[in-house]
């Protein structure tokens, strides 16, 4: 027998509770489906004389939205340009004032390259 639920008759609190219960039930069913699929694949691999690990190769790293850290992060960067009064620039970030002024006077960055 199919149950119908009239959402118009529910209060905000009841709707919120219904949503939370539905999400919990969905997550539970997803876990059951994942476990069943894993069991099925493991059984088929065993029939072929393989392990699941051998089938997958190495374990895949979990996907995240985290930004990857550069391998050279925090390490000093070599100086690329040297200007008057031993002022230096790595060529990264905003151009230093002494180099901007020199370019405005007709010099080029290559004139200060090391």
N, C-alpha and C positions, 0 to 999 in steps of 0.2 A: 504494500500500500504506500503510495506516495504522499508525503506530508507537505503541505503548502504552508508557508509562513508569510503572514501579511506584515511586511516591514513598516508600513504606515502606522500600524498600531503600537509600535515599540518606541519607548522613550530613548533619549540619547544614551543614558546609562545602559539600558538593555541592548541597544545596538552595539555599543562599545564592547560589552561583555560577549555578545555573539561573535563579533569580529575576532576577539582574542581567542575564544574557544575554537573558532573555525581555523585560525592560523595554527594553533597548537595541534589540532587534529590533522591538518595538512602536513605539518612537519613530521608528525608521528608516522603517517602513511608514507611519506617520502623516505624516511629511514627504513621502513619495512621493505619498500620496493628496492632501495639500494642494496640492502642486505641480501634479498632474494636474487638480485642480478649478480652480485658478487659470488654468491654460492653457486649459481648456475655456471658462470664463467670458470670458476675454480674447478668444478666437476668436469666440465668439457676439456679443460686443459689437462687434468689428471688422466682422462681417457686417452689423451694423446701422449702421455708420459712427460708432460711439461708442468712446471710450477708457474703460478701466477707471476712471480717475480721474474722468471725467465722470459715469460711472454711480454711483460712490460719493459724489460730492460732494467733501467735504473728508475728509482722512484722520482716522479716529477715533483718539483718544488711547488708548494701551494701558491696559487696566483693571488697577488694582493695589488692594491692600488698604491702601495707605498713607493716613493721615489727611490731609485737606486742611487747609492752614494758612489761618487767617483773614487777610483782606486788611489788617485793622487790628492784627494781632498786633505787640506790642512798642511800639505807640504809646501815649502817655499818655491816660488816660481823664479826662473832665471830672468835677469835683467836683459831687456832687448834694446833699450835706448838710454843714452847718457847725454845729459844736457849741460848747460852752464852751472857752475858751482857744484859739480858732481851730483846734480839732480838726476834721478833715474826713473825709468818706467818699464814695466813688464809687458806693456802692450795690451793688457787686459783692463777691462772696465773703462771708466771715463778718462779721456785724454787729459793729462796734466796741463795746468795753465801755461807753464813754460813752453811746452810743445805746441799748444794751440797758438800762442803768440808768435812762435817762430814760423809756423806754417802761414800765418797771416802776413808775415814779413817776406814771404816768398821762398822759405826753406821747405824741404820735404822731410818726411819722417826718416827716409833712408840716410839723410845727412847725419842723423844722430844714432843710427844703428851701430851696434857693436859687432 
